[in-house]
Amino acid sequence: MVAEEDSATPGEAEAIPVGETVPPAQPPPEEAGLSHAISLAMREQYSPECSIYVGGLEGDDEIYPEQLYEHFKECGEVKRVCIKIDKASGERMGHAYVDFAEESQAE
């Protein structure tokens, strides 16, 4: 009679008993917050019909997303405020987008 070894042979996956689960691989703590934020942003879709363009912000670096949120929340549920920035220069482009929960609020 040949005794079976407890460990799996190289290149062979180890069996998991029925009813037990394998915990998912966790990213390092410093990456967990960033990856979660990216995951949420990718999942959230913003319809163009629910978005408005806000222009005339040229030269005004004192406008913050919170200020636009406060201004436009009277129209409905603001989902996102995005002040556009030139990737090459890092300067603001003078416009922003405000996304609402529903199309009627953007109108």
PASEBA-1860 file (N, C-alpha, C; in nm, 3 decimals):
! residues 107
1> MVAEEDSA> 0.084/-0.117/0.000/0.000/0.000/0.000/0.089/0.124/0.000 ~ 0.058/0.221/-0.086/0.135/0.343/-0.100/0.065/0.456/-0.027 ~ 0.137/0.528/0.057/0.080/0.641/0.131/0.074/0.763/0.041 ~ -0.035/0.835/0.049/-0.049/0.957/-0.030/0.015/1.073/0.043 ~ 0.079/1.161/-0.031/0.140/1.279/0.028/0.034/1.387/0.049 ~ 0.051/1.468/0.152/-0.045/1.575/0.183/-0.031/1.695/0.091 ~ 0.086/1.720/0.037/0.105/1.839/-0.046/0.083/1.805/-0.193 ~ 0.043/1.906/-0.268/0.020/1.889/-0.411/0.155/1.883/-0.482
9> TPGEAEAI> 0.156/1.815/-0.594/0.279/1.807/-0.672/0.302/1.940/-0.742 ~ 0.427/1.971/-0.775/0.453/2.098/-0.842/0.370/2.113/-0.970 ~ 0.313/2.233/-0.986/0.233/2.261/-1.105/0.089/2.215/-1.093 ~ 0.053/2.153/-0.982/-0.083/2.104/-0.962/-0.151/2.190/-0.857 ~ -0.276/2.230/-0.881/-0.349/2.314/-0.788/-0.392/2.233/-0.668 ~ -0.389/2.297/-0.552/-0.430/2.230/-0.429/-0.582/2.234/-0.420 ~ -0.642/2.124/-0.381/-0.788/2.115/-0.371/-0.835/2.190/-0.248 ~ -0.952/2.251/-0.259/-1.014/2.322/-0.148/-1.136/2.242/-0.107
17> PVGETVPP> -1.148/2.208/0.022/-1.263/2.130/0.067/-1.394/2.201/0.036 ~ -1.498/2.124/0.009/-1.630/2.179/-0.021/-1.679/2.258/0.099 ~ -1.737/2.374/0.073/-1.791/2.457/0.179/-1.694/2.563/0.227 ~ -1.566/2.550/0.195/-1.468/2.650/0.234/-1.446/2.746/0.118 ~ -1.421/2.870/0.149/-1.395/2.968/0.044/-1.254/3.019/0.057 ~ -1.200/3.060/-0.053/-1.067/3.118/-0.056/-1.083/3.268/-0.049 ~ -1.016/3.334/0.046/-1.029/3.480/0.052/-0.967/3.542/-0.072 ~ -1.032/3.649/-0.126/-0.976/3.714/-0.245/-0.844/3.781/-0.212
25> AQPPPEEA> -0.760/3.791/-0.312/-0.631/3.858/-0.293/-0.657/4.006/-0.265 ~ -0.595/4.058/-0.162/-0.616/4.198/-0.124/-0.496/4.281/-0.165 ~ -0.520/4.400/-0.224/-0.408/4.488/-0.258/-0.349/4.545/-0.131 ~ -0.227/4.594/-0.135/-0.169/4.660/-0.018/-0.259/4.775/0.025 ~ -0.264/4.806/0.157/-0.357/4.911/0.206/-0.346/5.044/0.134 ~ -0.224/5.086/0.097/-0.210/5.216/0.031/-0.270/5.217/-0.109 ~ -0.285/5.100/-0.171/-0.344/5.093/-0.305/-0.493/5.063/-0.300 ~ -0.543/5.013/-0.189/-0.683/4.974/-0.178/-0.777/5.092/-0.200
33> GLSHAISL> -0.748/5.207/-0.140/-0.834/5.324/-0.155/-0.838/5.374/-0.298 ~ -0.722/5.381/-0.361/-0.714/5.429/-0.499/-0.785/5.335/-0.594 ~ -0.761/5.205/-0.580/-0.825/5.110/-0.672/-0.976/5.109/-0.653 ~ -1.022/5.128/-0.529/-1.166/5.134/-0.504/-1.226/5.258/-0.569 ~ -1.158/5.371/-0.558/-1.207/5.494/-0.619/-1.213/5.483/-0.771 ~ -1.110/5.423/-0.829/-1.108/5.404/-0.974/-1.219/5.310/-1.016 ~ -1.240/5.204/-0.940/-1.345/5.108/-0.971/-1.483/5.175/-0.969 ~ -1.508/5.258/-0.869/-1.636/5.329/-0.861/-1.653/5.426/-0.977
41> AMREQYSP> -1.549/5.498/-1.011/-1.556/5.594/-1.121/-1.583/5.525/-1.254 ~ -1.523/5.409/-1.274/-1.543/5.336/-1.399/-1.684/5.279/-1.406 ~ -1.740/5.241/-1.292/-1.873/5.183/-1.290/-1.981/5.288/-1.314 ~ -1.960/5.406/-1.261/-2.058/5.514/-1.273/-2.056/5.569/-1.415 ~ -2.171/5.573/-1.478/-2.182/5.626/-1.613/-2.264/5.755/-1.606 ~ -2.219/5.855/-1.678/-2.286/5.984/-1.679/-2.340/6.010/-1.819 ~ -2.470/6.021/-1.828/-2.536/6.044/-1.955/-2.514/6.189/-2.000 ~ -2.485/6.210/-2.129/-2.468/6.347/-2.179/-2.594/6.432/-2.160
49> ECSIYVGG> -2.709/6.367/-2.160/-2.835/6.440/-2.141/-2.849/6.495/-1.999 ~ -2.773/6.439/-1.905/-2.778/6.482/-1.765/-2.664/6.577/-1.731 ~ -2.589/6.618/-1.832/-2.470/6.700/-1.810/-2.489/6.839/-1.868 ~ -2.437/6.940/-1.798/-2.439/7.076/-1.851/-2.296/7.129/-1.859 ~ -2.274/7.217/-1.953/-2.146/7.284/-1.973/-2.151/7.418/-1.900 ~ -2.046/7.449/-1.825/-2.037/7.577/-1.756/-1.912/7.647/-1.809 ~ -1.930/7.755/-1.883/-1.819/7.829/-1.941/-1.793/7.958/-1.866 ~ -1.697/8.035/-1.918/-1.668/8.166/-1.861/-1.586/8.159/-1.733
57> LEGDDEIY> -1.515/8.050/-1.712/-1.434/8.038/-1.591/-1.286/8.071/-1.617 ~ -1.258/8.130/-1.732/-1.120/8.163/-1.768/-1.058/8.257/-1.666 ~ -0.934/8.227/-1.629/-0.860/8.314/-1.540/-0.907/8.315/-1.395 ~ -1.005/8.233/-1.363/-1.055/8.233/-1.226/-1.018/8.102/-1.158 ~ -0.900/8.101/-1.096/-0.855/7.980/-1.027/-0.916/7.967/-0.888 ~ -0.998/8.063/-0.851/-1.060/8.060/-0.719/-1.196/7.990/-0.719 ~ -1.238/7.938/-0.833/-1.364/7.862/-0.840/-1.331/7.716/-0.806 ~ -1.402/7.661/-0.710/-1.382/7.523/-0.667/-1.506/7.440/-0.698
65> PEQLYEHF> -1.491/7.309/-0.714/-1.607/7.224/-0.742/-1.718/7.240/-0.637 ~ -1.680/7.260/-0.513/-1.780/7.276/-0.407/-1.867/7.399/-0.430 ~ -1.808/7.505/-0.486/-1.885/7.626/-0.515/-1.985/7.601/-0.628 ~ -1.941/7.531/-0.731/-2.035/7.498/-0.840/-2.144/7.406/-0.790 ~ -2.108/7.311/-0.705/-2.207/7.220/-0.646/-2.313/7.301/-0.571 ~ -2.269/7.391/-0.484/-2.362/7.472/-0.405/-2.455/7.554/-0.496 ~ -2.401/7.607/-0.604/-2.480/7.688/-0.696/-2.586/7.605/-0.769 ~ -2.546/7.487/-0.817/-2.635/7.408/-0.902/-2.722/7.308/-0.826
73> KECGEVKR> -2.701/7.289/-0.697/-2.783/7.191/-0.623/-2.929/7.234/-0.614 ~ -2.954/7.363/-0.638/-3.092/7.412/-0.640/-3.170/7.352/-0.757 ~ -3.099/7.307/-0.860/-3.164/7.251/-0.979/-3.196/7.103/-0.962 ~ -3.129/7.036/-0.871/-3.151/6.894/-0.849/-3.027/6.828/-0.791 ~ -3.029/6.695/-0.790/-2.919/6.618/-0.732/-2.796/6.623/-0.822 ~ -2.690/6.687/-0.773/-2.564/6.696/-0.848/-2.484/6.570/-0.819 ~ -2.451/6.497/-0.925/-2.375/6.373/-0.911/-2.225/6.396/-0.920 ~ -2.182/6.494/-1.003/-2.039/6.516/-1.024/-2.018/6.657/-1.077
81> VCIKIDKA> -1.907/6.718/-1.035/-1.861/6.847/-1.088/-1.719/6.824/-1.137 ~ -1.694/6.860/-1.263/-1.562/6.836/-1.322/-1.511/6.965/-1.385 ~ -1.412/7.029/-1.320/-1.348/7.147/-1.376/-1.234/7.096/-1.463 ~ -1.238/7.129/-1.591/-1.140/7.075/-1.687/-1.005/7.143/-1.673 ~ -0.899/7.060/-1.680/-0.761/7.106/-1.666/-0.681/7.055/-1.785 ~ -0.598/7.141/-1.842/-0.510/7.103/-1.953/-0.402/7.011/-1.898 ~ -0.393/6.889/-1.953/-0.295/6.792/-1.904/-0.152/6.837/-1.925 ~ -0.126/6.906/-2.034/0.011/6.947/-2.065/0.060/7.059/-1.973
89> SGERMGHA> -0.023/7.159/-1.952/0.021/7.276/-1.875/-0.022/7.271/-1.728 ~ -0.127/7.194/-1.698/-0.178/7.190/-1.562/-0.269/7.308/-1.530 ~ -0.293/7.394/-1.630/-0.378/7.512/-1.613/-0.524/7.475/-1.636 ~ -0.611/7.547/-1.571/-0.754/7.529/-1.594/-0.790/7.576/-1.734 ~ -0.887/7.506/-1.795/-0.924/7.536/-1.933/-1.036/7.639/-1.943 ~ -1.091/7.683/-1.831/-1.193/7.787/-1.833/-1.335/7.736/-1.842 ~ -1.354/7.604/-1.830/-1.491/7.553/-1.831/-1.501/7.429/-1.741 ~ -1.625/7.391/-1.712/-1.651/7.276/-1.626/-1.777/7.205/-1.676
97> YVDFAEES> -1.800/7.087/-1.622/-1.922/7.011/-1.649/-1.985/6.976/-1.516 ~ -2.117/6.985/-1.510/-2.192/6.945/-1.392/-2.288/6.836/-1.436 ~ -2.282/6.722/-1.368/-2.369/6.609/-1.401/-2.476/6.594/-1.294 ~ -2.600/6.580/-1.343/-2.715/6.565/-1.253/-2.765/6.421/-1.258 ~ -2.845/6.386/-1.159/-2.902/6.251/-1.150/-3.004/6.226/-1.260 ~ -3.078/6.329/-1.300/-3.183/6.311/-1.402/-3.173/6.419/-1.509 ~ -3.220/6.384/-1.627/-3.216/6.477/-1.741/-3.297/6.603/-1.714 ~ -3.411/6.589/-1.651/-3.498/6.706/-1.624/-3.429/6.806/-1.534
105> QAE> -3.338/6.762/-1.447/-3.267/6.853/-1.360/-3.164/6.933/-1.436 ~ -3.106/6.873/-1.539/-3.006/6.942/-1.622/-3.071/7.047/-1.711 ~ -3.197/7.027/-1.745/-3.267/7.123/-1.830/-3.293/7.251/-1.755
END
